[in-house]
Amino acid sequence: MNFILVFGLLAAGLVLLVIGAEILVRGAARLAASVGISPLVIGLTIVSYGTSSPEMAVAVQSSLAGQADLALGNVIGSNIFNILVILGLSSLAIPLMVAQQLIRLDVPIMIGVSCLTLFFGLDRTIHRSDGIILLIGGIIYTVFLIYQGSKQPDDPDSEYETEYGNKSPLSLVQWIKNIAFILLGVGFLVLGSQWLVQSATDIARKIGVSDLIIGLTIVAAGTSLPELATSVVAAIKGERDIAVGNVVGSNIFNILTVLAICAIVSPVGVPVSDAALHFDLPVMVAIAIACLPIFFTGNVIARWEGCLFLSYYIAYTTYLILYATEHDGLSVFSSVMLFFVIPITAITLVILAINSLRKKQQKRQLSHHSLEDQDEFN
């Protein structure tokens, strides 16, 4: 198969994945709304998880085909892409407000499951038993989201009602139409994932790049397109929490469900290469941890922080290219990043987080003093 056909198959696979995810989410969300599930819960579950369905399709297909490196690279690369590129581009469109629940609950969970993945990979394999543990965690997290969503006020529902419809009964024709959307979406995801895995494997073999590198770059970026579209459009529309929540929820889903199912369906689990264990998994954990101080700075992801995210993704991709091609500049690039860029960034974020906490403390004190003065006056 020549390169033109391979890249054509790759592009067609990506298109089918994006279209499949879109119509699957719409069909499922409208059916859920019609039976009385609140739009907010739909957004927290079906929308976030539905935009990760391409990762699921590709990862499972890769595992069944015996290409575990591609599956693992897809999950790790998608999580890195989601934070550095999607949040970066979304915050460039408009500074993103970060809800307290994300800071106090969802981001710590994302950090925790990322660290757990690294721990499971220390023996060079994410075993079937590890996958079962992760999947149980995913079920518990989803149930908790639904429970939390049912306790939320009705106001935020309008954000999702506009996109997915309100709670109203559907006619028989509408039921058939939405079920057809779901089935068609699943079909597109299956076919698109097969084409994508096949073409990505052919490209890797032709240019001598490992399945892991292909999974971390081309496949990860392609399967993250639904999250990119959802978050950027939400940011432009000014819809609160959706842009950030979609990314964080998708990252948690990628680990607790996508990676878990890959480990369960694969006869030998998911092997973890030395490159993934010593570099890519730690990078995924570090980026997840880096979200906390950035999110703490006034509960806003500012435009300069979005630029920082994008800059680090460019640096990460540059490293992968230099590593894959065994370029002479790899050692110099690594040294500059490790001993200069990363420490300066870390120090800056810590200082900003401390200043943000001080400002919040000062506001509380001023508010407390004003209340005391008001009581004295009364």
Contacts in CASP RR format, 6 or more apart in sequence:
PFRMAT RR
TARGET T0000
AUTHOR 0000-0000-0000
METHOD contacts of the structure
MODEL  1
MNFILVFGLLAAGLVLLVIGAEILVRGAARLAASVGISPLVIGLTIVSYG
TSSPEMAVAVQSSLAGQADLALGNVIGSNIFNILVILGLSSLAIPLMVAQ
QLIRLDVPIMIGVSCLTLFFGLDRTIHRSDGIILLIGGIIYTVFLIYQGS
KQPDDPDSEYETEYGNKSPLSLVQWIKNIAFILLGVGFLVLGSQWLVQSA
TDIARKIGVSDLIIGLTIVAAGTSLPELATSVVAAIKGERDIAVGNVVGS
NIFNILTVLAICAIVSPVGVPVSDAALHFDLPVMVAIAIACLPIFFTGNV
IARWEGCLFLSYYIAYTTYLILYATEHDGLSVFSSVMLFFVIPITAITLV
ILAINSLRKKQQKRQLSHHSLEDQDEFN
1 9 0 8 1.000
1 202 0 8 1.000
3 206 0 8 1.000
6 199 0 8 1.000
6 202 0 8 1.000
6 203 0 8 1.000
6 206 0 8 1.000
7 199 0 8 1.000
7 203 0 8 1.000
8 199 0 8 1.000
9 195 0 8 1.000
9 198 0 8 1.000
9 199 0 8 1.000
10 195 0 8 1.000
10 196 0 8 1.000
10 199 0 8 1.000
10 200 0 8 1.000
10 203 0 8 1.000
10 218 0 8 1.000
12 192 0 8 1.000
12 195 0 8 1.000
13 191 0 8 1.000
13 192 0 8 1.000
13 193 0 8 1.000
13 195 0 8 1.000
13 196 0 8 1.000
13 199 0 8 1.000
14 192 0 8 1.000
14 196 0 8 1.000
14 222 0 8 1.000
14 225 0 8 1.000
16 188 0 8 1.000
16 189 0 8 1.000
16 191 0 8 1.000
16 192 0 8 1.000
16 195 0 8 1.000
17 54 0 8 1.000
17 57 0 8 1.000
17 58 0 8 1.000
17 188 0 8 1.000
17 189 0 8 1.000
17 192 0 8 1.000
17 193 0 8 1.000
17 196 0 8 1.000
17 222 0 8 1.000
17 223 0 8 1.000
17 225 0 8 1.000
17 226 0 8 1.000
18 54 0 8 1.000
18 225 0 8 1.000
18 226 0 8 1.000
18 229 0 8 1.000
19 185 0 8 1.000
19 188 0 8 1.000
20 53 0 8 1.000
20 184 0 8 1.000
20 185 0 8 1.000
20 186 0 8 1.000
20 187 0 8 1.000
20 188 0 8 1.000
20 189 0 8 1.000
21 50 0 8 1.000
21 51 0 8 1.000
21 53 0 8 1.000
21 54 0 8 1.000
21 185 0 8 1.000
21 189 0 8 1.000
21 226 0 8 1.000
22 226 0 8 1.000
23 181 0 8 1.000
23 182 0 8 1.000
23 184 0 8 1.000
23 185 0 8 1.000
23 188 0 8 1.000
24 50 0 8 1.000
24 53 0 8 1.000
24 181 0 8 1.000
24 182 0 8 1.000
24 185 0 8 1.000
24 186 0 8 1.000
24 188 0 8 1.000
24 189 0 8 1.000
25 46 0 8 1.000
25 47 0 8 1.000
25 50 0 8 1.000
25 51 0 8 1.000
25 53 0 8 1.000
25 226 0 8 1.000
26 164 0 8 1.000
26 178 0 8 1.000
26 181 0 8 1.000
27 178 0 8 1.000
27 179 0 8 1.000
27 181 0 8 1.000
27 182 0 8 1.000
28 46 0 8 1.000
28 50 0 8 1.000
28 178 0 8 1.000
28 182 0 8 1.000
29 42 0 8 1.000
29 43 0 8 1.000
29 46 0 8 1.000
29 47 0 8 1.000
29 160 0 8 1.000
29 163 0 8 1.000
29 164 0 8 1.000
29 165 0 8 1.000
30 164 0 8 1.000
30 165 0 8 1.000
30 170 0 8 1.000
30 174 0 8 1.000
30 178 0 8 1.000
31 170 0 8 1.000
31 175 0 8 1.000
31 178 0 8 1.000
31 179 0 8 1.000
31 182 0 8 1.000
32 41 0 8 1.000
32 42 0 8 1.000
32 46 0 8 1.000
33 39 0 8 1.000
33 42 0 8 1.000
33 161 0 8 1.000
33 164 0 8 1.000
33 165 0 8 1.000
33 166 0 8 1.000
33 167 0 8 1.000
33 168 0 8 1.000
34 167 0 8 1.000
34 168 0 8 1.000
34 169 0 8 1.000
34 170 0 8 1.000
34 174 0 8 1.000
34 175 0 8 1.000
36 167 0 8 1.000
37 167 0 8 1.000
38 149 0 8 1.000
38 150 0 8 1.000
38 152 0 8 1.000
38 154 0 8 1.000
38 157 0 8 1.000
38 167 0 8 1.000
39 157 0 8 1.000
39 158 0 8 1.000
39 159 0 8 1.000
39 160 0 8 1.000
39 161 0 8 1.000
39 164 0 8 1.000
39 165 0 8 1.000
39 166 0 8 1.000
39 167 0 8 1.000
40 149 0 8 1.000
40 152 0 8 1.000
40 156 0 8 1.000
40 157 0 8 1.000
40 160 0 8 1.000
41 145 0 8 1.000
41 146 0 8 1.000
41 149 0 8 1.000
41 150 0 8 1.000
42 160 0 8 1.000
42 164 0 8 1.000
43 160 0 8 1.000
43 164 0 8 1.000
43 242 0 8 1.000
44 145 0 8 1.000
44 146 0 8 1.000
44 148 0 8 1.000
44 149 0 8 1.000
45 142 0 8 1.000
45 145 0 8 1.000
45 146 0 8 1.000
47 160 0 8 1.000
47 164 0 8 1.000
47 230 0 8 1.000
47 242 0 8 1.000
47 246 0 8 1.000
48 245 0 8 1.000
48 246 0 8 1.000
48 249 0 8 1.000
48 250 0 8 1.000
48 253 0 8 1.000
49 142 0 8 1.000
49 250 0 8 1.000
49 253 0 8 1.000
49 257 0 8 1.000
50 226 0 8 1.000
51 226 0 8 1.000
51 227 0 8 1.000
51 230 0 8 1.000
51 246 0 8 1.000
51 250 0 8 1.000
52 78 0 8 1.000
52 226 0 8 1.000
52 227 0 8 1.000
52 250 0 8 1.000
52 253 0 8 1.000
52 254 0 8 1.000
52 257 0 8 1.000
52 258 0 8 1.000
53 189 0 8 1.000
53 226 0 8 1.000
54 189 0 8 1.000
54 193 0 8 1.000
54 222 0 8 1.000
54 223 0 8 1.000
54 224 0 8 1.000
54 225 0 8 1.000
54 226 0 8 1.000
55 74 0 8 1.000
55 75 0 8 1.000
55 78 0 8 1.000
55 223 0 8 1.000
55 224 0 8 1.000
55 254 0 8 1.000
55 258 0 8 1.000
56 189 0 8 1.000
56 257 0 8 1.000
56 258 0 8 1.000
56 261 0 8 1.000
57 189 0 8 1.000
57 190 0 8 1.000
57 192 0 8 1.000
57 193 0 8 1.000
58 70 0 8 1.000
58 71 0 8 1.000
58 74 0 8 1.000
58 193 0 8 1.000
58 196 0 8 1.000
58 197 0 8 1.000
58 219 0 8 1.000
58 223 0 8 1.000
59 71 0 8 1.000
59 74 0 8 1.000
59 75 0 8 1.000
59 258 0 8 1.000
59 259 0 8 1.000
59 261 0 8 1.000
59 262 0 8 1.000
60 71 0 8 1.000
60 193 0 8 1.000
60 258 0 8 1.000
60 261 0 8 1.000
60 262 0 8 1.000
60 265 0 8 1.000
61 190 0 8 1.000
61 193 0 8 1.000
61 194 0 8 1.000
61 197 0 8 1.000
62 68 0 8 1.000
62 70 0 8 1.000
62 71 0 8 1.000
62 74 0 8 1.000
62 197 0 8 1.000
62 262 0 8 1.000
63 71 0 8 1.000
63 262 0 8 1.000
63 265 0 8 1.000
63 266 0 8 1.000
63 269 0 8 1.000
63 270 0 8 1.000
64 265 0 8 1.000
64 266 0 8 1.000
65 197 0 8 1.000
66 266 0 8 1.000
67 197 0 8 1.000
67 201 0 8 1.000
67 211 0 8 1.000
68 262 0 8 1.000
68 266 0 8 1.000
68 268 0 8 1.000
68 269 0 8 1.000
68 270 0 8 1.000
68 271 0 8 1.000
69 210 0 8 1.000
69 211 0 8 1.000
69 212 0 8 1.000
69 215 0 8 1.000
69 271 0 8 1.000
69 273 0 8 1.000
69 276 0 8 1.000
70 197 0 8 1.000
70 200 0 8 1.000
70 201 0 8 1.000
70 211 0 8 1.000
70 212 0 8 1.000
70 214 0 8 1.000
70 215 0 8 1.000
70 219 0 8 1.000
71 259 0 8 1.000
71 262 0 8 1.000
71 266 0 8 1.000
71 270 0 8 1.000
72 126 0 8 1.000
72 212 0 8 1.000
72 259 0 8 1.000
72 262 0 8 1.000
72 270 0 8 1.000
72 271 0 8 1.000
72 272 0 8 1.000
72 273 0 8 1.000
72 276 0 8 1.000
73 211 0 8 1.000
73 212 0 8 1.000
73 215 0 8 1.000
73 216 0 8 1.000
73 219 0 8 1.000
73 220 0 8 1.000
73 276 0 8 1.000
73 280 0 8 1.000
74 215 0 8 1.000
74 216 0 8 1.000
74 219 0 8 1.000
74 220 0 8 1.000
74 223 0 8 1.000
75 254 0 8 1.000
75 255 0 8 1.000
75 258 0 8 1.000
75 259 0 8 1.000
75 262 0 8 1.000
76 216 0 8 1.000
76 220 0 8 1.000
76 276 0 8 1.000
76 280 0 8 1.000
76 281 0 8 1.000
76 283 0 8 1.000
76 284 0 8 1.000
77 215 0 8 1.000
77 216 0 8 1.000
77 217 0 8 1.000
77 220 0 8 1.000
77 280 0 8 1.000
77 284 0 8 1.000
78 220 0 8 1.000
78 223 0 8 1.000
78 224 0 8 1.000
78 250 0 8 1.000
78 251 0 8 1.000
78 254 0 8 1.000
79 114 0 8 1.000
79 251 0 8 1.000
79 254 0 8 1.000
79 255 0 8 1.000
79 284 0 8 1.000
79 287 0 8 1.000
79 288 0 8 1.000
80 216 0 8 1.000
80 220 0 8 1.000
80 280 0 8 1.000
80 283 0 8 1.000
80 284 0 8 1.000
80 287 0 8 1.000
80 313 0 8 1.000
80 316 0 8 1.000
81 220 0 8 1.000
81 221 0 8 1.000
81 224 0 8 1.000
81 313 0 8 1.000
82 224 0 8 1.000
82 227 0 8 1.000
82 247 0 8 1.000
82 250 0 8 1.000
82 251 0 8 1.000
83 247 0 8 1.000
83 251 0 8 1.000
83 287 0 8 1.000
83 288 0 8 1.000
83 291 0 8 1.000
83 309 0 8 1.000
84 287 0 8 1.000
84 309 0 8 1.000
84 310 0 8 1.000
84 312 0 8 1.000
84 313 0 8 1.000
84 316 0 8 1.000
85 221 0 8 1.000
85 224 0 8 1.000
85 228 0 8 1.000
85 309 0 8 1.000
85 310 0 8 1.000
85 313 0 8 1.000
86 224 0 8 1.000
86 227 0 8 1.000
86 228 0 8 1.000
86 231 0 8 1.000
86 232 0 8 1.000
86 247 0 8 1.000
87 96 0 8 1.000
87 231 0 8 1.000
87 243 0 8 1.000
87 244 0 8 1.000
87 247 0 8 1.000
87 301 0 8 1.000
87 306 0 8 1.000
87 309 0 8 1.000
88 301 0 8 1.000
88 305 0 8 1.000
88 306 0 8 1.000
88 307 0 8 1.000
88 309 0 8 1.000
88 310 0 8 1.000
89 228 0 8 1.000
89 231 0 8 1.000
89 232 0 8 1.000
89 306 0 8 1.000
89 310 0 8 1.000
90 96 0 8 1.000
90 231 0 8 1.000
90 232 0 8 1.000
90 234 0 8 1.000
90 235 0 8 1.000
90 243 0 8 1.000
90 244 0 8 1.000
90 301 0 8 1.000
91 235 0 8 1.000
91 301 0 8 1.000
91 302 0 8 1.000
91 303 0 8 1.000
91 305 0 8 1.000
91 306 0 8 1.000
91 309 0 8 1.000
92 303 0 8 1.000
92 306 0 8 1.000
92 307 0 8 1.000
92 310 0 8 1.000
93 232 0 8 1.000
93 235 0 8 1.000
93 236 0 8 1.000
94 235 0 8 1.000
94 236 0 8 1.000
94 238 0 8 1.000
95 300 0 8 1.000
95 301 0 8 1.000
95 302 0 8 1.000
95 303 0 8 1.000
96 235 0 8 1.000
96 243 0 8 1.000
96 244 0 8 1.000
96 300 0 8 1.000
96 301 0 8 1.000
97 240 0 8 1.000
97 241 0 8 1.000
97 244 0 8 1.000
97 299 0 8 1.000
97 300 0 8 1.000
98 244 0 8 1.000
98 295 0 8 1.000
98 299 0 8 1.000
98 300 0 8 1.000
98 301 0 8 1.000
99 240 0 8 1.000
99 241 0 8 1.000
99 244 0 8 1.000
99 245 0 8 1.000
99 299 0 8 1.000
100 299 0 8 1.000
101 148 0 8 1.000
102 241 0 8 1.000
102 244 0 8 1.000
102 245 0 8 1.000
102 248 0 8 1.000
102 295 0 8 1.000
103 292 0 8 1.000
103 295 0 8 1.000
103 296 0 8 1.000
103 299 0 8 1.000
106 245 0 8 1.000
106 248 0 8 1.000
106 249 0 8 1.000
106 252 0 8 1.000
107 248 0 8 1.000
107 288 0 8 1.000
107 291 0 8 1.000
107 292 0 8 1.000
107 295 0 8 1.000
108 292 0 8 1.000
109 141 0 8 1.000
109 252 0 8 1.000
110 248 0 8 1.000
110 249 0 8 1.000
110 251 0 8 1.000
110 252 0 8 1.000
110 288 0 8 1.000
110 291 0 8 1.000
111 285 0 8 1.000
111 288 0 8 1.000
111 289 0 8 1.000
111 291 0 8 1.000
111 292 0 8 1.000
112 288 0 8 1.000
113 134 0 8 1.000
113 252 0 8 1.000
113 255 0 8 1.000
113 256 0 8 1.000
114 251 0 8 1.000
114 255 0 8 1.000
114 284 0 8 1.000
114 285 0 8 1.000
114 288 0 8 1.000
115 285 0 8 1.000
116 134 0 8 1.000
116 255 0 8 1.000
117 126 0 8 1.000
117 134 0 8 1.000
117 255 0 8 1.000
117 259 0 8 1.000
117 281 0 8 1.000
117 284 0 8 1.000
118 277 0 8 1.000
118 281 0 8 1.000
118 282 0 8 1.000
118 284 0 8 1.000
118 285 0 8 1.000
120 126 0 8 1.000
120 127 0 8 1.000
120 130 0 8 1.000
120 131 0 8 1.000
120 134 0 8 1.000
121 130 0 8 1.000
121 272 0 8 1.000
121 277 0 8 1.000
121 281 0 8 1.000
122 277 0 8 1.000
124 271 0 8 1.000
124 272 0 8 1.000
124 273 0 8 1.000
124 274 0 8 1.000
124 277 0 8 1.000
125 268 0 8 1.000
125 269 0 8 1.000
125 270 0 8 1.000
125 271 0 8 1.000
125 272 0 8 1.000
126 259 0 8 1.000
126 263 0 8 1.000
126 269 0 8 1.000
126 270 0 8 1.000
126 272 0 8 1.000
127 263 0 8 1.000
127 269 0 8 1.000
128 263 0 8 1.000
128 264 0 8 1.000
128 266 0 8 1.000
128 269 0 8 1.000
130 260 0 8 1.000
130 263 0 8 1.000
131 259 0 8 1.000
131 260 0 8 1.000
131 261 0 8 1.000
131 263 0 8 1.000
131 264 0 8 1.000
132 260 0 8 1.000
132 264 0 8 1.000
133 260 0 8 1.000
134 255 0 8 1.000
134 256 0 8 1.000
134 257 0 8 1.000
134 259 0 8 1.000
134 260 0 8 1.000
134 263 0 8 1.000
135 256 0 8 1.000
135 257 0 8 1.000
135 260 0 8 1.000
135 261 0 8 1.000
135 264 0 8 1.000
137 256 0 8 1.000
138 252 0 8 1.000
138 253 0 8 1.000
138 256 0 8 1.000
138 257 0 8 1.000
138 260 0 8 1.000
141 252 0 8 1.000
141 256 0 8 1.000
156 240 0 8 1.000
156 241 0 8 1.000
159 239 0 8 1.000
159 240 0 8 1.000
159 242 0 8 1.000
170 178 0 8 1.000
196 219 0 8 1.000
196 222 0 8 1.000
196 223 0 8 1.000
197 219 0 8 1.000
200 211 0 8 1.000
200 214 0 8 1.000
200 215 0 8 1.000
200 218 0 8 1.000
200 219 0 8 1.000
201 211 0 8 1.000
201 214 0 8 1.000
203 209 0 8 1.000
203 214 0 8 1.000
203 218 0 8 1.000
204 210 0 8 1.000
204 211 0 8 1.000
204 213 0 8 1.000
204 214 0 8 1.000
209 324 0 8 1.000
210 273 0 8 1.000
210 275 0 8 1.000
210 324 0 8 1.000
212 273 0 8 1.000
212 275 0 8 1.000
212 276 0 8 1.000
212 280 0 8 1.000
213 320 0 8 1.000
213 323 0 8 1.000
213 324 0 8 1.000
216 280 0 8 1.000
216 320 0 8 1.000
217 317 0 8 1.000
217 320 0 8 1.000
227 246 0 8 1.000
227 247 0 8 1.000
227 250 0 8 1.000
230 242 0 8 1.000
230 243 0 8 1.000
230 246 0 8 1.000
231 242 0 8 1.000
231 243 0 8 1.000
231 244 0 8 1.000
231 246 0 8 1.000
231 247 0 8 1.000
232 243 0 8 1.000
234 242 0 8 1.000
234 243 0 8 1.000
234 246 0 8 1.000
235 243 0 8 1.000
244 301 0 8 1.000
248 291 0 8 1.000
251 288 0 8 1.000
259 270 0 8 1.000
262 269 0 8 1.000
262 270 0 8 1.000
263 269 0 8 1.000
263 270 0 8 1.000
272 281 0 8 1.000
275 323 0 8 1.000
283 316 0 8 1.000
287 312 0 8 1.000
290 349 0 8 1.000
292 353 0 8 1.000
293 349 0 8 1.000
293 350 0 8 1.000
293 352 0 8 1.000
293 353 0 8 1.000
294 301 0 8 1.000
294 305 0 8 1.000
294 308 0 8 1.000
294 349 0 8 1.000
295 301 0 8 1.000
296 352 0 8 1.000
296 353 0 8 1.000
296 356 0 8 1.000
296 357 0 8 1.000
297 305 0 8 1.000
297 349 0 8 1.000
297 352 0 8 1.000
297 353 0 8 1.000
297 356 0 8 1.000
298 356 0 8 1.000
298 359 0 8 1.000
298 360 0 8 1.000
308 345 0 8 1.000
312 345 0 8 1.000
315 337 0 8 1.000
315 341 0 8 1.000
318 333 0 8 1.000
319 330 0 8 1.000
319 333 0 8 1.000
319 334 0 8 1.000
319 337 0 8 1.000
321 327 0 8 1.000
322 329 0 8 1.000
322 330 0 8 1.000
322 333 0 8 1.000
323 330 0 8 1.000
END
